[in-house]
């Protein structure tokens, strides 16, 4: 039925549609969705190729989840293949392979359209270098999940940061080191599947940025990132000016993951925006504190500060490399825009804050005379704050963390240890 439908409906649709400039392409699809949805995508892709691929050109169809070739669309030489029906008849082997691909489709209810996007970009770069300029069209989920990399599961608002992209493939599944130029000449069009994957506006910004800088590092240009497939195919098929993300990748070896929370739309939470309390916190409040949050901000956004929180002597430390523990979770929230913000940790349960350990590290960047900042400690809706200064002029990538947070001793000038009770007393 798929072949018959394609031969009739697509041929007619192509005959009555306006022509598009010739353009070679590679297409990536996901089998992890409803077969009917996948079939509609396939038919739209083939209609596009009937208009844009000329004689002698080939377009591989790739299973972007399992990184394998499904089949190849090709237009033979000769005037006999000018009509859409002739082109479809010449591609009967591809249509049969796609029919098998459709029959194997199984919906992923939690993440419709799941694909291995970083693996797909590498697969295309290694096997299908662009001859001059071409389109790379991939339709699938923007949320990466791999049971072999649970730390990088993006399903719950986690977004890997730049260090995972600048790393080697042996270190990170997102790694691009040594792959510069592998997608040179490709304009990348990413059609999004799935619903309700966006946790917040800031989350959506950083997910798009992750894939944009990944494409940049491969040498390609991300031209489209949206779920509007009709617009995608109107824009594809032309040689577009290269586009790089306005906030390009920062080269770093720091393997950091941002975790976004629902409702983080750029508005400052009460614990950060409220005026600090002028009076000291009564002991009954901090001795059995509930709804505790710690927020870090600093004055020079060209440097990178990291917050370390150990809720109790028996707790695991919450920090950038371990953002989620049974006691709480680290987030990055944003003030006014997704490029300026602060780190925060929110705890679950009840804690004696006199037993909490807090430390801040100047991880990266240089400053001529140190960096100043503020740490805020909230209990419910009440907030206490303390200014601080780190005297180091350059980051040390967290060296001395065990001594600082484990032993409560300042190991070097890139660290400062803050006493929760001093913050709560207004000292």
N, C-alpha and C positions, 0 to 999 in steps of 0.2 A: 504493500500500500504506500509506503514511504516513497519508493521509486516512482510509482504511477503519479502520486500527488506532485512530486517534484517536477516530473516531465511536463505536466499540464499547467499547473498553477504558476510555476516559476517561469516557464517559457513565456506565458502570456504576460506576466507582470514585467518581465524584462523588455518585451517588445514595446510596451506602452510607456515605459519609463524613459527619462532623459538619459543620454549617454554620459559617461564619466571618463576622465582621462585614464590612460593605461597605467597600471601600477602593480608591481609584484608584491607578494605578501606571504606571510606565514600565519596560520590560524591555530589558536589553542582553545580547547573546549574541555568542559568538566563532565565526567559521567556521574557525578555525585548530585544529581538533581532529578526531578520528575522527567520521565521520558518525553512527555508531551512538550514540556518547556524546552528541553534540549532539542527536540525536532524543530520547534519554531526557530530556535537560534540557528540551527544548521541551514534551514531553508533561507533565512535572511542572509547568511553568509554566502551561500551559493548564488543567490540573486545578485549580490554585490560583485562576486567574482565574474559572473557572466558579463558584467558591464566593464570591468576594469582589467581583466587579464587578456593579453594579446597572444597571438600565435607564437609558439615556441617557449612560452613562459609556464612555470610550474608553481603551484602553491601547496606546500605540505599542510596537512591537517594533523595536529598533535594532540594526544591525550595529555592535557596539562596537569593531571593529577598523578598519573603513572609514568609520565615522561617516555612515551612511545609513539611511533608514527602510526596513525590510523590509515592514511592513504594520501594520495597526491592528486590534486586537480591539475589538469594540463589541457592546453589548447593546441591541437596539432596544426602543422602548417597546411596552407591551402584554402582556397575560397569555399571549398565544400563545408568548412567548419565555421562559416561566418554567422550562421543562425544560432540562436540559443538552444533550439532543440538538437541541432547537430552537435553542439558542444556538450550537452548533457548526455547524448548517446555515446559520445567518445569517452565519457567519464563514468561509464557503467561500472567498472571495477571499484572506483571510489564510492559510488552510491551504495554498492553492496557492502563495502567495508564500513560505511557509515551506518547502514542498517544493522550490522552486527554490533557496532558501538552503541547504538540506541537500545538494542535489546539487552545490553549489559548494564544499562543505566540503573542506578539504585539511589533514591533520594537520601541525602544526608539531612535529616530533620533539624539537627542542631546548627548545621552550617551549610545551607544549600549552596551548591556550586563549589565545594571545597577543591582547591588546587594546590599544587606545590609551586607557587609563583617564583621564589628564588631559584629553585631547581629548573623551572621552565626557562627562565632567562638564560641560565648557564647552558642548558640543552640546546637552545636555539643558537646561541653564540658559538658553540662548539661544532654544531652540525650543519647550520644553515647561514653562513655569513652573508650579509647583504651584498649583492654584486655592485650596486651603486647606491641606490636609495630604494627603500621598500617599507611596507607597513607590517607591523607585528600586532595582530589583533588577537586579544585574549579575553575570553568571557568567563568569569568565575568570581569566587569570593575574595574579598580583600583581607579576610581574616585567616592568617596562617595557623595551622594546627598540625603537629606531628608528634605521635606518641613517643618517638625517640628523642624529642626535645621538649619535655614538659615545661621546662623553665621559660620557654619562648612561646608558649600557648597564648595566642592573642584573643581567645574567646571571651575573657572576662575583663576587657579593657586594657590589657597589657600591650605596650608597643615597644619593641626593641629600639634602642637609640643608635647613634652613629657608630659607636665602637663595633657593633655587630656587623655593620655594613663594610667598614674599612678593614675588618679582620680577614684572615685567610679562610678558605672553605673548610679546612681541617679544624679550625677553631669555631666557626659559626656557619650555620646553614645559609645565612644571609651574606656571607663573605664575598667580597669582590676583589680582594688584593690579587694582583697579577692578571686580572681579567679586563683591564682597561682597553677599550676599543673593540671588545668582542661583539658589541651590537652597533658598531659604527655604521651609520646610514639608515638605521631603523627609526621610524616614527612609531611609537607605541601607543596603542589605543586599548584601554582597559575598560571593558564593559562589566559593571558590577552586578552580582546576583545576591539574592538573600535580602531579608528585611530586618530592620531593628538591630543592625550591627553597630550603629553609632551610639556610643555611651554618652558623649557630650560633644559640643562644638570643638573644643580643644582636642578631644580624641580623634574626631574626623580629620582635623587639620594634620595631626601627627601621623595618622595612618597613611594619608595621601602623601605626606612628605617622605615617609619611609620608602614607599615604592618609587617616588619620583627620584630621590637621590640614588636609589639602587639602580634605576635605569640610567641615570647620569653617569654613575661610576662604570657601567658597562659600555658607555659611549653612545647610548641611544638618547632619544628625546621623548619624554612622556607628553603626548599631545592631548589625551582624553582620559578622564577618570570620573566616571559617572554611571548611573544605571539606565540612562536614556539611550537605548540601543539605536533608536531611529536617528538620533542626532549623531551618534558615533559613526554610522555608515554614511551619513550625509557628509561628514567631515573627512572620513578616510578616503584614500584613493587620490590624494594630491600631495605634492611635495611641499610640506609646510616648513616654515622657518624653525630652526631648533629652539627648544625651550628648556631652560634649566630651572630648577626650583629656586625661588627667591631667597631662601635660606639654605645655602648649599651645605654639603656634608662637612662636619668638623672632623679632621683626622685625629683619632684618639684610640688608645688601647683600652679604654674603660668600657667594660661590658655592662652597660646600664640598661634597665628596663623601666619605662614609665608605666605606672598603673593609674588609669583614670577611673573616676567614680561617677555614677549616674548623677545627672544634674549639674555637673561641673561645666557651666556654660560661660565662664569668664567672670561671674559675679563673685565677689569676695565672701567667703563664709563668715559667719558671725564671730567665730573665734579669732579670726585674723583682722577683721575690719573694726571690731568694737574697741572703744577706748580702753586702755589698760586700767585695772583697778588701782585706786590710790592707796587703799588699805591692805594690810597683810592678810593673807588667807588664814582663817581660823583653823586650828589643828584638826578638829573633827572633819573638816572638808578634805584636807589633803591626806589625812591618815587613812581614810576609806573613800578614795576618789573614784567616781564613775564618770563615763563619757569624757575621757581625757583625750586631748589632742595637743600635739606639739608642732609648731610651725616655724620654719626658718626662712628668713629673707636677708638679702645683703645688698649693698649699695653699688657695687661695681659688677655689672652683669657680663663683663668680659672674662670673668674668672668663674670657676666652678667650685662651689662649696658643697660639702656632703654632711648630712645629719645622721648621727648614730644614736639609737635609743635602745637601752636595755631596760624593760619595764620593771624587772625584779632580778635579784641575784641568780635565780634559777631559770630565768628566761633566755631565749635566744636573742641575739642582737638584730634589730631591724635597721637595715641600711640599704643602699642602692642595689647591692648584689644579693640581698635577701629581703625583698620588699614585703613579703607576706610570711607571717608566723602565726601560731595559734593565738598569740596575744594581741596582734594588731596588723596594720597594713600601712605601707608608705604610698603616698600619692605625690603627684606634681600638680599643683593648682596654678591658675593663671590670673594675673592682674591686668585687666584691660585688653590684653592680646595674648595669643599663644606663645609669643616669643619672650615675654618677660613674666617671671613668676617666682614661686617659692616652693620649697619642699615641705611636706607635712606628714605626720604620722598620727593615725587615729587608733586608739586602743579599745579593746573590748574587755569587759570584766571590771573588777574593783582592785585598786592598787594603793599601797602605802607609798606615797611619792617621795618619802625620805629615803626609800630603797632604790629609787630609779637612778640610772646612770645616763647622762647626756653628754655628748661630745660633738664638736664640729671640726671638720678638716678642710683645709684649702687643698683641693685635689689637683686642679690644673689652672693654668694661666699665670700671668705675671702682673704685679702691681708695684709701683715705685715705693710706696710706703705702707704696705699692708692693706688689709681690707676690713671694713666695719660692717656690722650687720645687727640683726635683732632676732632673738629667740622668744617666741610667745608660747605660754603654757596655759591651756584652757581646761577648766573643769566645768562641764555643762556650758552655760552661756557666759560665765565669768572668765575674764582673761587677765593674765599677768604677763609682764614683758621685761626683758633685760637686754640692753645694748652690749655689744662685745666688739673686741678688736683682735684680729689675728695678725701678728707682727711680721710673719714671713712675707717675702716679696715674690715668691713663686711656689707653685703647687708641688707636692711630693707624692701624688698618686696614692695617698692613704697609708704611706709607710708609718708604722708605729701604732696601727689601729688596735692591736691586741693589748698593748701596754696602756693606751688611752682609755679604752672602754672596758677592758678586763681588769686592769689594776688600778685605774683611776689616777694615773700619773701622766703628766704631759711629756711625751717622748721627744718632741722637737717643736720649733716655732710655727709649724704649719697646723698645729692643733690648739684647741681651747676646750677645756672641760667646764661645764656649767653645773652648778648645784641647784637642783629643783627648789629647795627650800629658800635659797637666796633669791631666786626669781619670784617665788610666792610671797616673800617678805618685802619685795620692792627694793632689794639692795642693788 
